[in-house]
Amino acid sequence: MSLRFAVILMYVLASSGVALVRPFVGLLALVAMYYFRPDIWTQPPWFRPQLWLTASIAIGWALSAKSIKVTPVMLAGFLATGTLFIGSFTAVDDTEIAYFGAVVVLKLALVMFLTLNLVNSTERVRQFLWANIIGMLWNLKSIIVTGLRGGEVTEQRVDIGVGQGGGANYIAMVLVAAIPFLMVRAQEGTTRERFWAKILLFPHVIALILTGSRAGFLAFGAVMLWTTLRSKRKLGALVMAGALGIVFLLVVPDSFIDRFQSGVGQDGVRDSSAQTRLVLWKGATKMFLERPLTGVGMDNYPLLSPRYVGFYAGRTATPYQPGVKGPGFVTHSTWFQTIAEGGLLTAVPFIGMIILAWFCTMRVKGSKLVSNAADQLRAHATAMQGMLIGIVITSTFGSHMKIDFLWWYAGLASALVLIMEQERRAVRILEASRVTAVPSPELATSVNS
């Protein structure tokens, strides 16, 4: 037994025990665990710490819950999950793989449900989001060290195992999702938060550059623009955005800029990576048109893509041969993945879940409630908006339907509305108590006489 395995095993056992009595603490432990990958340490197949923790959190919540919170976001997520199971029975190539994929998504929907029901205060929102930052710190160090040393770099990009995924675009999505939260906390957090948020912003941007992800660069620009415009303190946000922009321009290699430009070029000039994505998206469209209702089945796109796009997955193009089995590319787009593998039955509720999550943040931002908690909720909503923008843009170029924190954040956005309503009720009760505590002028006169 390796030392790493022993440490993680003890962590999971301890966290699972705590989750039974304090499920929110277990949820934070699950969030932090997400950013580690036991499978890259060649551990036994039975060791699935996320499943252990999720089950413990669910049991702990069920034992202590006094009510069940249900929102449109949650219903849309579970509807999308249910339709994936329907599609697994009609999968084109492999029903077992499609069923297993639906089970994975069901676990993500369950964690979204637990997030919605356990994150019930502004303090818990803050802790939940910081848990994501803390969980990524080890990977952040690895990305920067690997990138600067030139190890494990393919096509001039850092491409190492992080969380439950891997690859340059996935790493960029994780980093971009963290930046708006750090931007907001650098302005509206506690003294300690402001200090650490400002410190951590710079290594996040440097690590993002080292991924060389074009999707990440696009998302970074959009996130910085949106967060700055929506910031409560625009001057401070503008100064931070300018400093990060200068770091970006100073650190980014010319080769990355050339690669970015070649990706948006015209046919004949566009590089093979970008050109391949367009072909894969066309293949997804063909699959959708053939099976518009249920799709080809979860995770069946890579099995079918060679026959639809004409080549197998690999660094060099290997032409497809009818009847020959070989690995295929994923769709490299969450949205094309959803319509191809899940059809309209899955795509409508899944995309609707993300749209509803966005409207939740807009609803919180638009609240006129006056209180310290309401101010913090609006700050969290601003951060969530930037995070959703970053996730949507990077997911346009990567297959991220089974990425855990996409589902967490949808549940968290929905939780913000419930917490705001809870704060509104608290303010009303406080105002009512103040009214009843102050005697009317007539009563005061009567008492004095």
Sequence and secondary structure as in RCSB ss.txt:
>XXXX:A:sequence
MSLRFAVILMYVLASSGVALVRPFVGLLALVAMYYFRPDIWTQPPWFRPQLWLTASIAIGWALSAKSIKVTPVML
AGFLATGTLFIGSFTAVDDTEIAYFGAVVVLKLALVMFLTLNLVNSTERVRQFLWANIIGMLWNLKSIIVTGLRG
GEVTEQRVDIGVGQGGGANYIAMVLVAAIPFLMVRAQEGTTRERFWAKILLFPHVIALILTGSRAGFLAFGAVML
WTTLRSKRKLGALVMAGALGIVFLLVVPDSFIDRFQSGVGQDGVRDSSAQTRLVLWKGATKMFLERPLTGVGMDN
YPLLSPRYVGFYAGRTATPYQPGVKGPGFVTHSTWFQTIAEGGLLTAVPFIGMIILAWFCTMRVKGSKLVSNAAD
QLRAHATAMQGMLIGIVITSTFGSHMKIDFLWWYAGLASALVLIMEQERRAVRILEASRVTAVPSPELATSVNS
>XXXX:A:secstr
  HHHHHHHHHHHHHHHHHHH HHHHHHHHHHHHT  GGGGT  TT  HHHHHHHHHHHHHHHH S     HHHH
HHHHHHHHHHHHHTT SS HHHHHHHHHHHHHHHHHHHHHHHH  SHHHHHHHHHHHHHHHHHHHHHHHHHHHHT
TTEETTEE  EETTEESHHHHHHHHHHHHHHHHHHHHHS HHHHHHHHHHHHHHHHHHHHHT HHHHHHHHHHHH
HHHHH SSHHHHHHHHHHHHHHHHHHS HHHHHHHHHHTS TTTS HHHHHHHHHHHHHHHHHHHSTTT S TT 
HHHHHHHHHSEESSSS EE  TT        S HHHHHHHHHHHHHHHHHHHHHHHHHHHHHHHHT    SHHHH
HHHHHHHHHHHHHHHHHHHHTTS  TT HHHHHHHHHHHHHHHHHHHHHHHHHHHHHHHHHHS  HHHHHHHH 
